[in-house]
Amino acid sequence: MASLPLATRQVATVIAEEVWEDAGRLPCKLTIDLPLQHFCVHDLLRLERGAILQSRIDNSAQVPVSVNKCLLGWAEFEVVDDRVAVRMTELA
C-alpha cells in the first residue's frame, strides 16, 4: 500500500476503518474453560444464581480463553472489588 498515491491510501484507510467499525458490532461468544473436579450433571442441574463452585485451580493458573470456539489466548483470574475478573496474559 506504501507505493500507492497518498489520496488512494487515505481512501483505502477510511474504507478499512468503516468495515472494521461495522464488524465491531458482530456478536461473538467468549468462553473461559475452568476445570472443576468431581463436577457432574447432577451438580449442573442444581446450580442457582450466586452459587459458589469450588475449584482446585491456583489463583495464578492460566486458563484458556476462546472466542467462537477458537482459542484466543490464556488468562488468569483476579478479584476486583467484589467481582471476579479475567486478565488476559497471553494471546494465541
PASE-821161 format. One record per residue: x negated, y negated, z of N, C-alpha, C in turn; residue in three letters; residue number from 0. Coordinates in pm, 1 decimal, always signed. Example, Ala and Ser with C-alpha at 12.3 -4.5 7.8 and 13.67 -1.06 7.14 Angstrom:
       nc1       nc2       nc3      cac1      cac2      cac3       cc1       cc2       cc3  res    n
   -1319.0    +569.0    +780.0   -1230.0    +450.0    +780.0   -1320.0    +330.0    +780.0  Ala    0
   -1285.0    +225.0    +708.0   -1367.0    +106.0    +714.0   -1290.0      -3.0    +787.0  Ser    1
//
This chain:
       nc1       nc2       nc3      cac1      cac2      cac3       cc1       cc2       cc3  res    n
     -82.7    +118.4      +0.0      +0.0      +0.0      +0.0     -87.3    -125.0      +0.0  Met    0
    -211.5    -117.7     +47.2    -300.4    -233.2     +54.1    -332.4    -287.7     -84.0  Ala    1
    -323.0    -206.1    -189.9    -355.4    -253.0    -324.2    -238.4    -325.1    -390.5  Ser    2
    -120.9    -322.2    -330.0      -4.0    -391.7    -384.2     -13.0    -540.7    -353.5  Leu    3
     +50.4    -624.3    -436.4     +53.2    -768.5    -409.1    +121.5    -796.2    -274.3  Pro    4
     +85.1    -906.2    -211.4    +135.8    -941.6     -78.9    +287.9    -944.7     -74.2  Leu    5
    +353.8   -1004.8    -173.4    +501.2   -1014.4    -174.0    +564.1    -875.1    -177.6  Ala    6
    +506.9    -784.1    -254.2    +558.4    -647.5    -263.5    +540.8    -575.2    -131.0  Thr    7
    +425.5    -595.7     -67.4    +401.7    -532.6     +63.6    +500.9    -584.5    +166.2  Arg    8
    +530.6    -715.2    +163.1    +624.5    -773.3    +258.6    +764.9    -717.6    +238.1  Gln    9
    +809.7    -703.2    +113.4    +941.3    -646.8     +84.6    +946.4    -501.4    +131.7  Val   10
    +840.9    -423.6    +104.5    +836.1    -282.7    +146.5    +840.7    -272.5    +298.5  Ala   11
    +774.5    -363.6    +367.6    +775.0    -362.9    +514.0    +914.4    -391.0    +567.4  Thr   12
    +984.3    -488.2    +509.5   +1120.2    -522.1    +552.8   +1213.5    -404.2    +530.3  Val   13
   +1203.6    -338.7    +414.1   +1288.7    -222.8    +385.0   +1260.5    -110.5    +484.3  Ile   14
   +1133.7     -82.9    +511.8   +1097.4     +22.3    +606.8   +1152.0      -9.6    +745.6  Ala   15
   +1143.4    -135.3    +788.2   +1195.9    -173.7    +919.4   +1347.0    -153.5    +925.6  Glu   16
   +1418.4    -185.5    +817.4   +1563.4    -166.8    +814.2   +1600.0     -19.2    +820.9  Glu   17
   +1525.3     +65.3    +750.8   +1551.6    +209.2    +753.6   +1532.4    +262.0    +894.7  Val   18
   +1423.3    +223.6    +961.0   +1398.0    +273.5   +1096.7   +1497.0    +215.9   +1196.4  Trp   19
   +1544.6     +93.5   +1171.6   +1645.9     +36.2   +1261.0   +1772.8    +120.9   +1255.9  Glu   20
   +1814.0    +161.2   +1136.6   +1931.0    +247.7   +1122.2   +1904.7    +385.0   +1182.4  Asp   21
   +1786.0    +439.7   +1162.6   +1752.0    +572.3   +1215.8   +1750.8    +570.9   +1367.7  Ala   22
   +1723.4    +458.2   +1427.8   +1719.7    +447.9   +1573.2   +1853.5    +475.4   +1639.1  Gly   23
   +1959.7    +473.5   +1562.2   +2093.8    +497.2   +1616.6   +2139.0    +642.7   +1602.5  Arg   24
   +2057.9    +725.2   +1538.0   +2095.5    +865.1   +1521.4   +2090.8    +937.5   +1655.5  Leu   25
   +2193.0   +1017.0   +1685.7   +2192.0   +1089.3   +1813.4   +2088.8   +1201.9   +1811.6  Pro   26
   +2031.3   +1227.7   +1925.9   +1938.9   +1339.1   +1940.9   +1958.2   +1398.6   +2080.2  Cys   27
   +1909.9   +1520.8   +2097.1   +1925.5   +1590.2   +2223.7   +1787.8   +1610.8   +2285.2  Lys   28
   +1766.1   +1551.2   +2401.1   +1640.7   +1562.1   +2473.6   +1656.8   +1667.7   +2581.8  Leu   29
   +1566.4   +1764.9   +2585.4   +1573.1   +1869.2   +2687.0   +1439.8   +1882.7   +2758.0  Thr   30
   +1447.6   +1916.2   +2885.2   +1330.0   +1940.6   +2968.0   +1347.6   +2079.8   +3026.8  Ile   31
   +1252.6   +2166.6   +2999.6   +1262.6   +2304.3   +3046.3   +1196.8   +2318.3   +3182.5  Asp   32
   +1277.7   +2353.7   +3280.6   +1230.3   +2372.1   +3417.4   +1253.2   +2517.3   +3457.4  Leu   33
   +1146.3   +2591.5   +3480.1   +1164.1   +2731.3   +3517.6   +1216.7   +2743.9   +3661.0  Pro   34
   +1323.1   +2820.4   +3675.6   +1380.2   +2848.1   +3807.2   +1376.2   +2998.8   +3828.9  Leu   35
   +1310.6   +3040.9   +3935.0   +1301.6   +3182.9   +3964.7   +1431.2   +3230.9   +4027.4  Gln   36
   +1470.8   +3349.6   +3993.0   +1588.0   +3415.6   +4050.8   +1716.7   +3337.2   +4027.5  His   37
   +1727.1   +3264.7   +3917.5   +1848.6   +3190.2   +3882.2   +1925.8   +3275.5   +3782.7  Phe   38
   +2053.9   +3300.0   +3810.2   +2131.9   +3387.5   +3722.7   +2264.8   +3321.1   +3686.7  Cys   39
   +2341.5   +3388.5   +3603.6   +2468.6   +3334.3   +3557.0   +2561.0   +3302.9   +3675.1  Val   40
   +2560.1   +3386.1   +3776.1   +2642.2   +3362.7   +3896.3   +2609.9   +3225.7   +3957.1  His   41
   +2480.9   +3192.1   +3965.9   +2439.3   +3061.8   +4019.4   +2484.9   +2949.0   +3927.3  Asp   42
   +2474.7   +2971.6   +3797.9   +2515.2   +2871.1   +3700.0   +2664.1   +2839.5   +3712.3  Leu   43
   +2744.5   +2941.5   +3729.5   +2889.2   +2922.6   +3740.0   +2929.5   +2848.0   +3867.2  Leu   44
   +2847.0   +2853.5   +3970.2   +2877.7   +2786.7   +4097.0   +2819.4   +2646.7   +4108.1  Arg   45
   +2751.4   +2599.3   +4004.8   +2691.7   +2465.3   +4010.2   +2799.0   +2357.9   +4021.2  Leu   46
   +2771.1   +2257.8   +4101.9   +2858.7   +2142.8   +4115.7   +2775.6   +2016.7   +4101.2  Glu   47
   +2841.2   +1908.0   +4077.0   +2771.8   +1779.6   +4067.1   +2699.7   +1751.2   +4197.6  Arg   48
   +2574.9   +1709.6   +4188.1   +2495.3   +1678.9   +4305.4   +2425.3   +1799.4   +4365.6  Gly   49
   +2441.2   +1915.9   +4302.8   +2377.1   +2036.7   +4354.8   +2225.3   +2021.7   +4348.5  Ala   50
   +2159.0   +2079.2   +4445.2   +2013.0   +2078.2   +4450.3   +1962.7   +2218.1   +4420.3  Ile   51
   +1876.5   +2227.5   +4319.6   +1819.8   +2355.6   +4280.4   +1675.4   +2361.2   +4326.2  Leu   52
   +1638.7   +2469.2   +4387.7   +1501.5   +2484.1   +4435.0   +1415.3   +2545.3   +4325.4  Gln   53
   +1300.5   +2488.0   +4308.7   +1205.3   +2538.0   +4210.7   +1070.1   +2551.4   +4278.6  Ser   54
    +995.6   +2649.0   +4238.1    +861.6   +2666.6   +4294.1    +756.0   +2592.0   +4213.4  Arg   55
    +801.9   +2506.6   +4123.0    +708.9   +2431.6   +4039.4    +646.9   +2317.7   +4120.9  Ile   56
    +519.4   +2296.4   +4103.2    +447.0   +2190.4   +4172.3    +489.2   +2054.9   +4116.1  Asp   57
    +489.5   +1951.4   +4200.1    +529.2   +1817.2   +4155.6    +450.5   +1769.2   +4035.0  Asn   58
    +323.8   +1803.7   +4027.1    +240.4   +1754.4   +3918.5    +231.1   +1852.6   +3802.2  Ser   59
    +308.0   +1959.4   +3804.7    +303.7   +2057.7   +3696.1    +363.8   +1998.8   +3569.1  Ala   60
    +309.4   +2036.9   +3457.8    +357.1   +1990.1   +3327.9    +477.4   +2072.4   +3283.3  Gln   61
    +581.3   +2006.7   +3235.1    +698.7   +2075.4   +3182.3    +717.8   +2032.9   +3036.6  Val   62
    +761.7   +2125.1   +2951.2    +781.0   +2090.2   +2809.9    +903.7   +2002.2   +2789.0  Pro   63
    +889.5   +1904.6   +2699.6    +998.3   +1813.6   +2663.2   +1024.2   +1832.2   +2513.7  Val   64
   +1150.0   +1859.1   +2478.9   +1185.0   +1882.3   +2338.7   +1293.1   +1785.1   +2294.5  Ser   65
   +1291.0   +1752.4   +2166.2   +1395.9   +1671.2   +2105.0   +1451.6   +1752.0   +1988.3  Val   66
   +1581.0   +1777.9   +1993.1   +1646.9   +1859.3   +1890.4   +1573.7   +1991.6   +1868.0  Asn   67
   +1535.9   +2055.4   +1976.1   +1469.4   +2186.2   +1977.5   +1327.2   +2184.1   +1921.3  Lys   68
   +1269.9   +2066.4   +1900.8   +1130.6   +2053.5   +1854.9   +1048.6   +1998.0   +1971.2  Cys   69
    +937.2   +2063.0   +1999.8    +852.9   +2019.9   +2111.4    +800.5   +1879.3   +2086.6  Leu   70
    +830.4   +1788.4   +2178.3    +783.8   +1650.2   +2170.3    +652.9   +1633.8   +2246.0  Leu   71
    +642.7   +1699.4   +2361.7    +522.5   +1686.6   +2442.1    +543.1   +1747.0   +2579.5  Gly   72
    +463.5   +1700.4   +2672.9    +465.4   +1751.5   +2809.4    +483.9   +1635.4   +2905.7  Trp   73
    +550.4   +1663.6   +3017.4    +579.6   +1558.9   +3115.0    +568.1   +1615.5   +3255.6  Ala   74
    +570.4   +1526.4   +3351.8    +573.4   +1568.5   +3491.8    +684.6   +1491.6   +3562.3  Glu   75
    +738.9   +1551.3   +3667.1    +846.2   +1487.9   +3742.5    +788.5   +1384.7   +3838.5  Phe   76
    +868.3   +1281.4   +3862.4    +826.9   +1174.0   +3951.5    +952.1   +1120.1   +4020.3  Glu   77
    +940.4   +1082.9   +4145.8   +1053.4   +1025.5   +4218.0   +1042.7    +873.3   +4210.4  Val   78
   +1150.4    +810.3   +4162.5   +1157.4    +664.6   +4151.9   +1281.4    +621.8   +4229.0  Val   79
   +1259.3    +547.6   +4337.7   +1367.2    +511.6   +4429.8   +1433.0    +640.2   +4479.7  Asp   80
   +1559.4    +661.0   +4450.0   +1626.2    +783.5   +4495.5   +1659.4    +876.1   +4378.1  Asp   81
   +1588.0    +860.8   +4267.6   +1613.8    +941.7   +4146.8   +1488.5   +1016.1   +4105.0  Arg   82
   +1510.9   +1124.7   +4033.9   +1401.2   +1199.5   +3976.6   +1381.9   +1152.9   +3833.2  Val   83
   +1259.9   +1118.5   +3798.8   +1227.9   +1071.5   +3664.0   +1128.0   +1167.2   +3600.5  Ala   84
   +1112.0   +1153.7   +3471.4   +1015.0   +1234.1   +3397.6    +919.0   +1139.2   +3329.1  Val   85
    +790.2   +1157.1   +3355.8    +686.5   +1073.2   +3293.4    +617.3   +1153.4   +3185.7  Arg   86
    +621.9   +1103.6   +3061.9    +553.4   +1170.1   +2952.5    +402.8   +1159.5   +2973.8  Met   87
    +334.0   +1273.0   +2968.7    +190.0   +1272.7   +2992.2    +109.9   +1312.0   +2868.5  Thr   88
    +175.0   +1384.0   +2775.3    +103.4   +1428.6   +2656.0    +203.7   +1450.0   +2543.8  Glu   89
    +168.8   +1402.1   +2424.5    +253.0   +1424.9   +2306.9    +200.6   +1544.7   +2230.2  Leu   90
    +293.2   +1620.2   +2173.3    +255.1   +1741.7   +2099.0    +193.5   +1706.2   +1965.4  Ala   91
//
